[in-house]
Every structure is written in C-alpha cells, then in structure tokens.
Amino acid sequence: MSTYVDSIALQDDREVGEEKPQRRWHPATLMVFRFYFAYLLLFCLSTGQIMVRWGGFLTNDAGESVLGWEARQLSPVVDWVGSHVFGVQARYHPSRGGDIMFYWVWVFCLLVLAVVVAVIWSVLDRRRTQYTMLHKWFQVFLRICLASQMFFYGTLKVFPVQMRFELARMIEPWGDFSPMSVLWQQVASSRPYEMSLGAAEIVAGLLLILPRTALLGALLSAVSMLQVFVLNLAFDVPVKLFAFQLLLLSLVLAAPHARRLRDVFLSDRPVERSRAQTLFRTVRANRIAAGAQVLLGIWILAALVDQSWTITRMEEPKSPLYGIWNIEEYSVAGHELPPLTTDTQRWRRIVFDDVPAQTSVQSMNDSLTKYRADVDQNRNTLTLTDPSNRARVIVLTYTRPQPDRLTLDGQLDGQPVHMRLEQLDLQKIPQLARGFHWVQEDAYKH
C-alpha cells in the first residue's frame, strides 16, 4: 500500500501545459488501483443514497421506489450468495437500517467482483504503465460522491431533523433505553451541539467540491466519519457498514497526499504545492472544470437544504397540551383505581410532545405506548389513535380549569373513564432546567 501511495503522490507535478513524461507506476500500484477503482465505482453506482443526490432538486422527492431500486434488482443474486456461500438469508428489507444481512453479503459480492475485474483488467491492459489521468478524474467522482453524503447528513443535523428530542424520554426509565436511544437523546438534548456536528459535515462537503481545498475536505470528512463510525460501534447504531464505507472514501481521497502530510507534521522539509487535480492543459479549461465541480456541489447542497427546510415547515404545530401530565385521579365506571404498580389498566402519565405522533401514555409499570394525539380546541376533544392499530381510536372530552390542571372523560376499552391530571413543572427536570454556566463554583452532579 505504501508503494501505491508513494507512486500516486509522485505523479505529474508540472505546471499546466508543460510537457513531461508520466512516471511509471509500480506493478503493485497498478493492481491496487484497478481493484480499488472497481470496488469503489461499483459501490457508489449501486448505492442509491449516493447516486440519487446527484439529481439535486430533480430527485428530492425520491422515495423507497427509487432509493431501493438497486437493492431490489440485486436481491436475488445477493440472497443466492448468502444462502449458498454463508448459509444465511440475505433478503432485502427496506427501512430496517444499513446493517441487515443483505448489505453485508452485498459488500462481499462487490469485493469478489472487484477482484475479478482487477485480474481481468490487468491481463487485458498489461502493457499500461500508469493511470494518472483516470486517477485524477476518479478522484473528482469520489469527491462529489462523498460531498453529497456529507451534505445529506449535515443538513439533517443543522435544521435539525435527524435526532429529535422527545419529551417522553424524560420520564422513561434509564434502563429501558437502548444504546442507540442513549446516543440519539444525548445529541438531541442540545440543539447547538447537533447543529455544530452538521455544520462540520457541510463544511467538509464544501471543501471537497473545490479542487484546491479537496485534501482539507477529505481530512475533515475522515475525522467526522471516524467519529460517526466509532459511535455507531459503541452504541450499536445500524449504519456501521455505510459509515465505514464513507470513512474509506475519505481515506482514499487523502491517501495520495500521505507523503506530503507526513512531511508537514513529522519533518522540517518544505512541502511543495500539489497539482494532482489538474485535469486539462490550459488554465481556462481547469477553471471551467473547477467551476463545474463547485456548481454541481452547490446544486446538491441547495436541494438538500430545501428538502430539510421543507420538512421543518411541514411539521404540525406544537400541541396546545404540550407537557408532561401526571394522572392524579383515575376512575373506571365510577370506581377510582389507586396508583398501584401492579395495575395493568390504570394510566400513570400522558406526555404531549411537540409532534402529535409522539404523544405517549405511560402505564403504572412505566411502559410507554405511543399515540397520535389530535386536539380539537373548539370541541374540547382529544383523539388518541394507536399507530400500530388504527382501528383503536380513543376519543376523550377535556376541560382545563387551570393552565396546569386537566380533566379527561370518555370511553376506554368500552368502559367510561374519568381522569384528573396535573401538569409537571418542566423546570424541575435538571436536564431541561440546568442551562449553561460559564462560572461554576461547585461541580454540578445530579
């Protein structure tokens, strides 16, 4: 690999338009290049999430029918390899994360195919001494692919819509959190933090689309993706495989500059400017090429900004009953039920989140059931719809004698119910009330 890095780093460093013979690449460098070219090209072209971003505004509304098209086409082959080579089922299941067996077997197929392509290519093109120009153009392709993903995940955090704060998490027992939920709520609990993570990813993408700053963009992308990959491993987030591929793209883009980076950080030798991204002989042609790359990147970023902004604008207004409501009194058919933890019928709390679909009912055993809550302030009715069973609809009439008091009356499971609720003061929850302090006389631990 070091031979490959040194050979690429020593490539054509002449001024634009200056004639100079290309250096011969080491045979091992040629083989490595053919393999990684075939693998990364196959990976990018067969990953709908990457290629669909090139369409910008034209593909903003692409749904699963578009994003999952390539997976559905490859599914028979991948499933056959999974069952006959590994003895596992590798069927494609949309919306189940990126670490399903299908994707692991799919990457194995890409690796095998890349080896085959590299061997055949080496035999057919055995007299070739270098791929300098192909390498330059392929670097451009990889930079746009990587930048599109940095823009995609960055805009989702900047707005932010990827990690959403859920008020119901404030009353859920810590032991019921999955490792991924811990990570998601930790990030979502601080919007400035989430937005900063997204801003770093967007900056990395902007640096990638400009040839002169592409190396810096690759390094920043590598740092961001390394953090994401480690967090995905540590908190079992089901996007580990894809995060590793993006990290790999970042390292491949930075690899040709490894010797120069070594000289910058580990030696006192002067480092010359790299001209590896010079695609044409004339200055004007290179400027046009650079401008085209920037315009394509801006086209992708603008579409993703519009997409995330549209999501935030389409969000329904915050519930007029927003907050955590403790049920102080719960009666069924006129008989009051005491708050016993063994009671599977009585409700303990209702949490109206800022999104109607995230309204949660907490039972006496602390388990949470999500509902969609529609509040009609004209009729004073509360309609709870179970998303897992839309036929189960609970309609309750409410009165609000005081801002922090609420009564609910109606039918629940065929029986009349009456509930008296009291709103919890959110300022009593340290995570919501603590805020930020420059000066702290004592370490705050709670």
Beta strands, then each sheet from edge to edge (+ up, - down):
strand 1: 323-332
strand 2: 335-336
strand 3: 347-352
strand 4: 359-363
strand 5: 368-376
strand 6: 381-385
strand 7: 393-399
strand 8: 405-412
strand 9: 415-423
sheet 1: 2+ 1- 3+ 4- 5+ 6- 7+ 8- 9+
end
